[in-house]
């Protein structure tokens, strides 16, 4: 290829600039990604800790300080809590569960809610209620912090793993409606107080709006 | 391909080719800290392990291009959930590919990009602390001391808050998830001393981050020893307390590449020492101290 040169034999300015662009490509890439992250974290729900903008340790709003609350209603009309873990064998995208705390979006919440309606659940062996009661017995002065405790649903359900079907003592249950909310913690240094605020939702789905699910294949 | 017109920037004593030591350190960095998924971890272990044993593979730009493509695409698929140091590792892998594909300027490419990546990383970290607005009143760092189990022991020792009180803070925090309501307000147990320490710690971090960004980005600080001292001080004071060993290692490897590219062997050796030292941050000090206290 013929090269463009000055009359003194030096490469042209255009060539110099393209060399610099190529050699410093990682740096330019970093700037582009960081600026995009700043845009998404300030105008959307992306956590400042994630997305390559180096906002870690700048704010309380990390994915660990956000949580997803899932309420369900059984076919008998009982309100229950739903516990999810990312490793559950589920007909929904596992990436979605990982993404939710870092970058929750309404379409993702809707997709999750639709997946849960009609899925098979089993009563959780992790009794949040027992843990809570145990803590309050040891720290009675803390009860006053929680005026809404009596409204806490009595039972927690988790998704049934068909590969472990023989290990479950109880029969599976289905939910006819699901509601999902994303919350985040807010801390006030002066008063040393912690509270939570609703970040996204509620997003609801019920058996009339979601598509019927094919049964999970046993392996 | 013509050489780029950067001869004036290169020190005469330095070799123009990127050193094997930088490549080996980067291979180790990728083996231990780049993978976010088995899809990436397994090929990285094979490719980087091979590079560690064969100098031909170590200097093959094709191998490093493959590694960079893998890291960018697989980590990029989880862009919303991976830690920021994984982004930095991906940028650094691209730098190594560029440096090897242009051998006569390899050292310059690695050194210049390392300097800019470190400077920009601290610039963005500083900018976020200003933008987020939770930093100046101390709320962020105070919250970390009160509820983060990783800093419970130093917070208890320095701030005079019993370990049991910090543990109760964490229980209260997790219980807020059981019956979420905006009406619930929980007062965390703390002390005035801990609040003061939180404010001192955050201003120390902010000052160091601004200084590091300034010194590593401006051309005047090109050969300044202060910038290396500031970076090493930051790594040792921050990552020993909050053990993000991957971040500490990638910063140290880039610091090493920058120093060795400019022929500053003592500074490069100091960075190697830092890489070794930060591994101690992985020791569960909190658990050990608690067990010793109970015994």
Interface residues (C-beta under 8 A of the other chain):
Chain A: X3 X10 X11 X15 X16 X19 X20 X22 X23 X24 X25 X26 X27 X29 X30 X31 X33 X34 X38 X42 X46 X48 X49 X50 X51 X52 X53 X54 X55 X56 X57 X58 X59 X60 X61 X63 X67 X69 X95 X98 X99 X102 X103 X128 X132 X135 X139 X142 X145 X146 X147 X148 X149 X151 X152 X181 X183 X185 X187 X188 X189 X190 X191 X192 X193 X194 X195 X196 X197 X198
Chain B: X2 X4 X5 X77 X78 X79 X80 X81 X82 X83 X84 X87 X88 X91 X92 X94 X95 X98 X102 X105 X108 X109 X112 X113 X116 X117 X120 X121 X124 X125 X127 X128 X129 X131 X132 X134 X135 X137 X138 X139 X140 X142 X143 X144 X146 X147 X168 X171 X172 X173 X175 X176 X177 X178 X179 X180 X181 X182 X183 X184 X185 X186 X187 X188 X189 X190 X195 X198 X205 X242
